[in-house]
């Protein structure tokens, strides 16, 4: 299936860095690595830390244009989905105030929208029975 080789199909992989309205900073990379190390070691993270890790991981995966990292981010989101409120407000704003992410000057909102439209069209064709 296309989604396995390109999680944001039909967005070309080389355009991943334009998908979201934020990008990772050097400070964000350091914080991401620290949180990931703590999570991988089995240490408990607070709800906010889990959400910071999620947001930073997404920024890292799309910055690297890495299909593998995008799939790892999706797996992480699946794991924490019932533990946290993934729609909690203020997470991006907090990361911006911590200088972990900044506005993406190359952001193209049409790219993510094209992925969502494609995904919804596919879901509409699946027979639930």
N, CA and C atoms as an extended XYZ file, in Angstrom:
387
Properties=species:S:1:pos:R:3:atomname:S:1:resname:S:1:resid:I:1 pbc="F F F"
N         0.843       -1.189        0.000 N   UNK     1
C         0.000        0.000        0.000 CA  UNK     1
C         0.886        1.249        0.000 C   UNK     1
N         0.426        2.302       -0.629 N   UNK     2
C         1.185        3.538       -0.774 CA  UNK     2
C         1.576        4.155        0.563 C   UNK     2
N         0.703        4.038        1.541 N   UNK     3
C         0.926        4.691        2.831 CA  UNK     3
C         2.128        4.101        3.567 C   UNK     3
N         2.489        2.842        3.285 N   UNK     4
C         3.641        2.236        3.949 CA  UNK     4
C         4.955        2.795        3.424 C   UNK     4
N         5.002        3.121        2.139 N   UNK     5
C         6.231        3.685        1.589 CA  UNK     5
C         6.247        5.207        1.661 C   UNK     5
N         5.093        5.800        1.932 N   UNK     6
C         4.995        7.252        2.053 CA  UNK     6
C         3.817        7.579        2.975 C   UNK     6
N         4.076        7.741        4.283 N   UNK     7
C         2.991        7.950        5.248 CA  UNK     7
C         2.116        9.173        4.987 C   UNK     7
N         2.607       10.128        4.221 N   UNK     8
C         1.810       11.321        3.920 CA  UNK     8
C         1.447       11.392        2.440 C   UNK     8
N         1.345       10.219        1.818 N   UNK     9
C         0.929       10.159        0.429 CA  UNK     9
C        -0.350       10.990        0.251 C   UNK     9
N        -0.487       11.736       -0.824 N   UNK    10
C         0.309       11.878       -2.034 CA  UNK    10
C         1.391       12.961       -1.974 C   UNK    10
N         1.721       13.432       -0.788 N   UNK    11
C         2.781       14.440       -0.642 CA  UNK    11
C         4.123       13.769       -0.940 C   UNK    11
N         4.899       14.317       -1.864 N   UNK    12
C         6.216       13.733       -2.133 CA  UNK    12
C         7.115       13.831       -0.893 C   UNK    12
N         7.894       12.811       -0.655 N   UNK    13
C         8.756       12.771        0.527 CA  UNK    13
C         9.660       13.998        0.597 C   UNK    13
N        10.137       14.445       -0.535 N   UNK    14
C        11.029       15.615       -0.530 CA  UNK    14
C        10.314       16.897       -0.089 C   UNK    14
N         8.997       16.864        0.006 N   UNK    15
C         8.218       18.030        0.458 CA  UNK    15
C         7.788       17.915        1.924 C   UNK    15
N         8.208       16.860        2.624 N   UNK    16
C         7.795       16.658        4.016 CA  UNK    16
C         8.089       17.864        4.903 C   UNK    16
N         9.198       18.537        4.652 N   UNK    17
C         9.573       19.663        5.513 CA  UNK    17
C         8.617       20.850        5.372 C   UNK    17
N         7.696       20.784        4.418 N   UNK    18
C         6.713       21.847        4.214 CA  UNK    18
C         5.334       21.489        4.777 C   UNK    18
N         5.200       20.304        5.378 N   UNK    19
C         3.896       19.792        5.808 CA  UNK    19
C         3.265       20.533        6.983 C   UNK    19
N         4.080       20.972        7.921 N   UNK    20
C         3.534       21.521        9.163 CA  UNK    20
C         4.000       22.953        9.377 C   UNK    20
N         3.273       23.679       10.214 N   UNK    21
C         3.529       25.110       10.397 CA  UNK    21
C         4.630       25.392       11.415 C   UNK    21
N         5.361       24.369       11.831 N   UNK    22
C         6.457       24.549       12.786 CA  UNK    22
C         7.638       23.673       12.382 C   UNK    22
N         8.816       24.101       12.796 N   UNK    23
C        10.035       23.325       12.556 CA  UNK    23
C        10.849       23.264       13.841 C   UNK    23
N        11.681       22.267       13.897 N   UNK    24
C        12.529       22.005       15.049 CA  UNK    24
C        13.711       22.974       15.082 C   UNK    24
N        14.043       23.456       16.264 N   UNK    25
C        15.240       24.274       16.451 CA  UNK    25
C        16.344       23.390       17.034 C   UNK    25
N        17.539       23.937       17.159 N   UNK    26
C        18.633       23.190       17.781 CA  UNK    26
C        18.273       22.843       19.231 C   UNK    26
N        17.692       23.799       19.939 N   UNK    27
C        17.243       23.555       21.307 CA  UNK    27
C        16.176       22.455       21.341 C   UNK    27
N        15.283       22.477       20.358 N   UNK    28
C        14.247       21.456       20.262 CA  UNK    28
C        14.820       20.078       19.998 C   UNK    28
N        15.875       20.029       19.200 N   UNK    29
C        16.529       18.751       18.917 CA  UNK    29
C        17.125       18.158       20.197 C   UNK    29
N        17.745       18.999       20.987 N   UNK    30
C        18.340       18.543       22.257 CA  UNK    30
C        17.247       18.039       23.198 C   UNK    30
N        16.155       18.792       23.301 N   UNK    31
C        15.052       18.395       24.181 CA  UNK    31
C        14.391       17.112       23.670 C   UNK    31
N        14.217       17.011       22.351 N   UNK    32
C        13.650       15.798       21.746 CA  UNK    32
C        14.502       14.581       22.092 C   UNK    32
N        15.808       14.696       21.912 N   UNK    33
C        16.700       13.568       22.203 CA  UNK    33
C        16.631       13.175       23.677 C   UNK    33
N        16.548       14.172       24.563 N   UNK    34
C        16.458       13.882       25.998 CA  UNK    34
C        15.153       13.165       26.342 C   UNK    34
N        14.035       13.683       25.831 N   UNK    35
C        12.740       13.057       26.096 CA  UNK    35
C        12.665       11.650       25.510 C   UNK    35
N        13.184       11.485       24.308 N   UNK    36
C        13.157       10.171       23.655 CA  UNK    36
C        13.989        9.168       24.447 C   UNK    36
N        15.137        9.606       24.923 N   UNK    37
C        15.998        8.731       25.726 CA  UNK    37
C        15.281        8.320       27.014 C   UNK    37
N        14.631        9.265       27.670 N   UNK    38
C        13.891        8.969       28.898 CA  UNK    38
C        12.736        8.005       28.616 C   UNK    38
N        12.002        8.258       27.537 N   UNK    39
C        10.873        7.395       27.176 CA  UNK    39
C        11.363        5.988       26.833 C   UNK    39
N        12.412        5.900       26.013 N   UNK    40
C        12.953        4.598       25.614 CA  UNK    40
C        13.501        3.816       26.804 C   UNK    40
N        13.958        4.527       27.837 N   UNK    41
C        14.475        3.872       29.045 CA  UNK    41
C        13.346        3.413       29.970 C   UNK    41
N        12.112        3.731       29.612 N   UNK    42
C        10.974        3.314       30.420 CA  UNK    42
C        10.628        4.264       31.542 C   UNK    42
N        11.241        5.438       31.544 N   UNK    43
C        10.929        6.431       32.574 CA  UNK    43
C         9.549        7.028       32.327 C   UNK    43
N         8.856        7.335       33.412 N   UNK    44
C         7.541        7.961       33.295 CA  UNK    44
C         7.695        9.401       32.834 C   UNK    44
N         6.899        9.767       31.840 N   UNK    45
C         6.842       11.149       31.380 CA  UNK    45
C         5.473       11.700       31.748 C   UNK    45
N         5.432       12.984       32.050 N   UNK    46
C         4.147       13.628       32.316 CA  UNK    46
C         3.350       13.701       31.014 C   UNK    46
N         2.074       14.026       31.137 N   UNK    47
C         1.250       14.168       29.935 CA  UNK    47
C         1.856       15.207       28.992 C   UNK    47
N         2.247       16.354       29.527 N   UNK    48
C         2.841       17.387       28.682 CA  UNK    48
C         4.123       16.891       28.025 C   UNK    48
N         4.964       16.193       28.772 N   UNK    49
C         6.212       15.686       28.191 CA  UNK    49
C         5.942       14.692       27.064 C   UNK    49
N         4.931       13.853       27.223 N   UNK    50
C         4.567       12.919       26.151 CA  UNK    50
C         4.105       13.683       24.917 C   UNK    50
N         3.354       14.749       25.133 N   UNK    51
C         2.879       15.555       24.010 CA  UNK    51
C         4.011       16.372       23.393 C   UNK    51
N         4.938       16.858       24.211 N   UNK    52
C         6.122       17.538       23.675 CA  UNK    52
C         6.920       16.570       22.813 C   UNK    52
N         7.116       15.358       23.330 N   UNK    53
C         7.865       14.347       22.578 CA  UNK    53
C         7.179       14.068       21.251 C   UNK    53
N         5.873       13.960       21.265 N   UNK    54
C         5.124       13.710       20.041 CA  UNK    54
C         5.326       14.830       19.020 C   UNK    54
N         5.172       16.054       19.464 N   UNK    55
C         5.304       17.200       18.558 CA  UNK    55
C         6.728       17.325       18.032 C   UNK    55
N         7.698       17.166       18.914 N   UNK    56
C         9.098       17.255       18.495 CA  UNK    56
C         9.471       16.103       17.575 C   UNK    56
N         8.935       14.914       17.838 N   UNK    57
C         9.215       13.763       16.981 CA  UNK    57
C         8.649       13.992       15.584 C   UNK    57
N         7.456       14.544       15.505 N   UNK    58
C         6.865       14.862       14.207 CA  UNK    58
C         7.727       15.874       13.457 C   UNK    58
N         8.170       16.913       14.156 N   UNK    59
C         9.028       17.921       13.527 CA  UNK    59
C        10.341       17.298       13.059 C   UNK    59
N        10.903       16.418       13.866 N   UNK    60
C        12.155       15.736       13.516 CA  UNK    60
C        11.956       14.843       12.289 C   UNK    60
N        10.904       14.041       12.294 N   UNK    61
C        10.656       13.100       11.198 CA  UNK    61
C        10.459       13.818        9.870 C   UNK    61
N         9.697       14.902        9.892 N   UNK    62
C         9.447       15.612        8.637 CA  UNK    62
C        10.656       16.435        8.211 C   UNK    62
N        11.423       16.945        9.173 N   UNK    63
C        12.653       17.664        8.840 CA  UNK    63
C        13.641       16.717        8.152 C   UNK    63
N        13.756       15.500        8.686 N   UNK    64
C        14.678       14.503        8.136 CA  UNK    64
C        14.139       13.872        6.851 C   UNK    64
N        12.854       14.117        6.570 N   UNK    65
C        12.179       13.500        5.418 CA  UNK    65
C        12.325       11.987        5.497 C   UNK    65
N        12.081       11.473        6.700 N   UNK    66
C        12.311       10.063        7.002 CA  UNK    66
C        10.997        9.297        7.143 C   UNK    66
N        10.764        8.385        6.221 N   UNK    67
C         9.577        7.538        6.278 CA  UNK    67
C         9.605        6.702        7.551 C   UNK    67
N        10.767        6.162        7.887 N   UNK    68
C        10.912        5.336        9.094 CA  UNK    68
C        10.526        6.132       10.344 C   UNK    68
N        11.038        7.352       10.463 N   UNK    69
C        10.716        8.186       11.628 CA  UNK    69
C         9.237        8.557       11.659 C   UNK    69
N         8.636        8.792       10.495 N   UNK    70
C         7.196        9.097       10.457 CA  UNK    70
C         6.385        7.913       10.961 C   UNK    70
N         6.785        6.703       10.559 N   UNK    71
C         6.090        5.508       11.052 CA  UNK    71
C         6.308        5.334       12.557 C   UNK    71
N         7.512        5.625       13.036 N   UNK    72
C         7.773        5.540       14.479 CA  UNK    72
C         6.920        6.551       15.237 C   UNK    72
N         6.778        7.758       14.681 N   UNK    73
C         5.928        8.769       15.311 CA  UNK    73
C         4.482        8.266       15.372 C   UNK    73
N         3.989        7.682       14.275 N   UNK    74
C         2.619        7.172       14.255 CA  UNK    74
C         2.434        6.066       15.294 C   UNK    74
N         3.417        5.187       15.424 N   UNK    75
C         3.345        4.107       16.418 CA  UNK    75
C         3.320        4.691       17.830 C   UNK    75
N         4.141        5.711       18.066 N   UNK    76
C         4.161        6.368       19.375 CA  UNK    76
C         2.800        6.988       19.677 C   UNK    76
N         2.214        7.658       18.708 N   UNK    77
C         0.903        8.282       18.900 CA  UNK    77
C        -0.153        7.228       19.228 C   UNK    77
N        -0.064        6.075       18.574 N   UNK    78
C        -0.997        4.989       18.860 CA  UNK    78
C        -0.836        4.523       20.306 C   UNK    78
N         0.408        4.416       20.756 N   UNK    79
C         0.678        3.948       22.120 CA  UNK    79
C         0.173        4.914       23.191 C   UNK    79
N         0.353        6.202       22.968 N   UNK    80
C        -0.029        7.174       24.005 CA  UNK    80
C        -1.454        7.680       23.848 C   UNK    80
N        -2.115        7.297       22.779 N   UNK    81
C        -3.438        7.825       22.461 CA  UNK    81
C        -4.458        7.741       23.577 C   UNK    81
N        -4.394        6.695       24.374 N   UNK    82
C        -5.364        6.552       25.458 CA  UNK    82
C        -4.844        7.098       26.783 C   UNK    82
N        -3.573        7.469       26.820 N   UNK    83
C        -2.967        7.979       28.055 CA  UNK    83
C        -3.059        9.491       28.179 C   UNK    83
N        -3.166       10.172       27.056 N   UNK    84
C        -3.107       11.634       27.051 CA  UNK    84
C        -4.226       12.205       26.191 C   UNK    84
N        -4.477       13.473       26.379 N   UNK    85
C        -5.406       14.203       25.526 CA  UNK    85
C        -4.590       14.766       24.365 C   UNK    85
N        -4.630       14.079       23.219 N   UNK    86
C        -3.781       14.504       22.105 CA  UNK    86
C        -4.187       15.859       21.536 C   UNK    86
N        -5.366       16.331       21.906 N   UNK    87
C        -5.825       17.642       21.448 CA  UNK    87
C        -5.610       18.732       22.492 C   UNK    87
N        -4.818       18.429       23.506 N   UNK    88
C        -4.584       19.398       24.584 CA  UNK    88
C        -4.021       20.697       24.003 C   UNK    88
N        -4.600       21.795       24.404 N   UNK    89
C        -4.152       23.088       23.877 CA  UNK    89
C        -2.883       23.551       24.589 C   UNK    89
N        -2.149       24.388       23.912 N   UNK    90
C        -0.983       25.027       24.502 CA  UNK    90
C         0.341       24.311       24.306 C   UNK    90
N         0.327       23.106       23.759 N   UNK    91
C         1.568       22.341       23.624 CA  UNK    91
C         2.529       23.036       22.653 C   UNK    91
N         2.041       23.370       21.468 N   UNK    92
C         2.915       24.053       20.502 CA  UNK    92
C         3.375       25.402       21.036 C   UNK    92
N         2.486       26.112       21.686 N   UNK    93
C         2.839       27.428       22.224 CA  UNK    93
C         3.929       27.297       23.289 C   UNK    93
N         3.812       26.285       24.145 N   UNK    94
C         4.851       26.054       25.160 CA  UNK    94
C         6.190       25.733       24.509 C   UNK    94
N         6.166       24.878       23.496 N   UNK    95
C         7.414       24.532       22.810 CA  UNK    95
C         8.017       25.753       22.109 C   UNK    95
N         7.158       26.620       21.586 N   UNK    96
C         7.663       27.856       20.976 CA  UNK    96
C         8.301       28.752       22.034 C   UNK    96
N         7.656       28.869       23.196 N   UNK    97
C         8.208       29.729       24.251 CA  UNK    97
C         9.509       29.153       24.813 C   UNK    97
N         9.695       27.841       24.699 N   UNK    98
C        10.933       27.188       25.136 CA  UNK    98
C        11.989       27.197       24.027 C   UNK    98
N        11.662       27.822       22.890 N   UNK    99
C        12.529       27.879       21.719 CA  UNK    99
C        12.891       26.483       21.203 C   UNK    99
N        11.919       25.574       21.249 N   UNK   100
C        12.115       24.220       20.724 CA  UNK   100
C        11.589       24.089       19.296 C   UNK   100
N        10.587       24.896       18.977 N   UNK   101
C        10.069       24.965       17.615 CA  UNK   101
C         9.858       26.431       17.267 C   UNK   101
N         9.876       26.706       15.974 N   UNK   102
C         9.591       28.048       15.459 CA  UNK   102
C         8.659       27.889       14.264 C   UNK   102
N         8.079       28.998       13.832 N   UNK   103
C         7.222       28.967       12.651 CA  UNK   103
C         8.022       28.493       11.443 C   UNK   103
N         7.392       27.679       10.622 N   UNK   104
C         8.025       27.141        9.424 CA  UNK   104
C         7.825       28.116        8.267 C   UNK   104
N         8.899       28.739        7.786 N   UNK   105
C         8.753       29.697        6.690 CA  UNK   105
C         8.368       29.025        5.370 C   UNK   105
N         8.544       27.705        5.267 N   UNK   106
C         8.233       26.971        4.039 CA  UNK   106
C         6.908       26.210        4.112 C   UNK   106
N         6.146       26.458        5.167 N   UNK   107
C         4.888       25.741        5.381 CA  UNK   107
C         3.942       25.927        4.204 C   UNK   107
N         3.371       24.812        3.752 N   UNK   108
C         2.403       24.831        2.663 CA  UNK   108
C         1.159       24.056        3.118 C   UNK   108
N         0.109       24.744        3.582 N   UNK   109
C        -1.065       24.056        4.127 CA  UNK   109
C        -1.771       23.151        3.119 C   UNK   109
N        -1.574       23.391        1.845 N   UNK   110
C        -2.221       22.559        0.829 CA  UNK   110
C        -1.668       21.132        0.830 C   UNK   110
N        -0.428       20.974        1.258 N   UNK   111
C         0.172       19.640        1.241 CA  UNK   111
C        -0.537       18.692        2.202 C   UNK   111
N        -0.668       19.080        3.457 N   UNK   112
C        -1.319       18.203        4.431 CA  UNK   112
C        -2.782       17.989        4.058 C   UNK   112
N        -3.413       19.032        3.562 N   UNK   113
C        -4.812       18.913        3.145 CA  UNK   113
C        -4.948       17.865        2.042 C   UNK   113
N        -3.999       17.824        1.108 N   UNK   114
C        -4.065       16.824        0.035 CA  UNK   114
C        -3.959       15.414        0.605 C   UNK   114
N        -3.152       15.235        1.650 N   UNK   115
C        -3.036       13.926        2.300 CA  UNK   115
C        -4.356       13.540        2.963 C   UNK   115
N        -4.961       14.464        3.686 N   UNK   116
C        -6.222       14.192        4.383 CA  UNK   116
C        -7.335       13.871        3.389 C   UNK   116
N        -7.406       14.615        2.312 N   UNK   117
C        -8.429       14.352        1.296 CA  UNK   117
C        -8.228       12.959        0.713 C   UNK   117
N        -6.986       12.607        0.367 N   UNK   118
C        -6.699       11.280       -0.178 CA  UNK   118
C        -7.071       10.198        0.833 C   UNK   118
N        -6.666       10.389        2.082 N   UNK   119
C        -6.929        9.403        3.137 CA  UNK   119
C        -8.434        9.216        3.343 C   UNK   119
N        -9.182       10.305        3.379 N   UNK   120
C       -10.631       10.213        3.555 CA  UNK   120
C       -11.299        9.526        2.369 C   UNK   120
N       -10.802        9.785        1.163 N   UNK   121
C       -11.340        9.105       -0.021 CA  UNK   121
C       -11.107        7.600        0.072 C   UNK   121
N        -9.930        7.197        0.551 N   UNK   122
C        -9.612        5.774        0.714 CA  UNK   122
C       -10.518        5.158        1.777 C   UNK   122
N       -10.675        5.841        2.897 N   UNK   123
C       -11.521        5.320        3.974 CA  UNK   123
C       -12.969        5.160        3.526 C   UNK   123
N       -13.427        6.050        2.656 N   UNK   124
C       -14.799        5.965        2.158 CA  UNK   124
C       -15.018        4.729        1.288 C   UNK   124
N       -13.948        4.198        0.696 N   UNK   125
C       -14.083        3.036       -0.187 CA  UNK   125
C       -13.972        1.709        0.556 C   UNK   125
N       -13.606        1.746        1.833 N   UNK   126
C       -13.443        0.515        2.609 CA  UNK   126
C       -14.800        0.054        3.125 C   UNK   126
N       -15.100       -1.210        2.857 N   UNK   127
C       -16.351       -1.801        3.335 CA  UNK   127
C       -16.173       -2.214        4.792 C   UNK   127
N       -16.948       -1.643        5.719 N   UNK   128
C       -16.765       -1.953        7.142 CA  UNK   128
C       -17.161       -3.379        7.507 C   UNK   128
N       -17.836       -4.081        6.628 N   UNK   129
C       -18.269       -5.455        6.942 CA  UNK   129
C       -17.281       -6.447        6.493 C   UNK   129
